[in-house]
Amino acid sequence: MPTILGQNQYGKAENRVVKITRDGDTHHIKDLNVSVALSGEMDDVHLTGSNANVLPTDTTKNTVYAFAKEYGIESAEQFGIHLARHFVNSQEPIHQARIRIEEYTWERIATSDANSKFIGSEDVKHSFVRKGQETRVSEITYNGSEWQVISGLKDLVVMNSTNSEFWGYVKDKYTTLQEAYDRILATQVSARWRFNWSDDEQRMPNWERSYEQTKKHMLEAFAETYSLSLQQTLYQMGSRIINNRSEIDEIRFSLPNKHHFLVDLEPFGLKNDNEVYFAADRPYGLIEATVLRDGVEPKIPVDLSNL
């Protein structure tokens, strides 16, 4: 049976690079996991084994480390833009580069030990603890003329211990869930947002500030929404971001409902007045949706696990 070659790409995945910037005694850390995928005129290598158009994946790995030195790492997005532009512009057979980056955040260790030679009452300038709130992610795609930048985060766990209800839902003979008028609402946020910056003639966003402000609006909306459903909260989070960040046209959320069920304490002669809960890790409700600027077509893939 005749066959044809379909869409394909290749590259070096999960290049771990840590860049230390030394500003006198004060050090700054950028800790990235960078994956490179290249596509273009690659029929021959698949069909005949000719490597004439193949830039070795080992070279892409080396480029990541060399660029960390040559360009520094101002932001994950800016670093990915440097890499994507280089691979497409320097190699004629390569028509598109996709750079996916995870960023792991570190924060300075604070101490009050004033007796140490190196440690004072303020944050230590060169000592860090891995920050466990979330992992920052980004995907940069470049085809030689157009850019697509998608940023986001994953594993951001948030909770409202009140101001959440869930009632009035469809019930059938299999429904056992009791209506709740004061419940815990908790989720582990995965979100991706797409920037409307697409070519070099446009003004490039301030990637670091954009991330900080997008996360801020996301958390404020979660905290301030009196929730009747996780879907309602999701939409408020997305709307707050779209309405306040003009550089973002689309945001997609995947929100697992981290269920907390009241424990029945009556067998022990105790009343549970919304105080003691069982935290169930599975199964869980999974709420997913995209919020768009009016008139914009969606471009973020439905399955965020592939970003």
LINKA-V431581 format. One line per field, one symbol per residue. burial: # if it has 16 or more other ideal C-beta (glycine too) atoms within 10 Angstrom, else .. Layout:
burial: ???
This chain:
burial: .........###..#.#.#........#############.#..#........##....##.##..##....#.##############..#..#.#########...#..........#....##..#.....##########...########.#.#.#...###................#############.#.......#.#..##.###.##..##..#.#.##..######.###..#.##############.#..............#.........#..###.......#...#..#
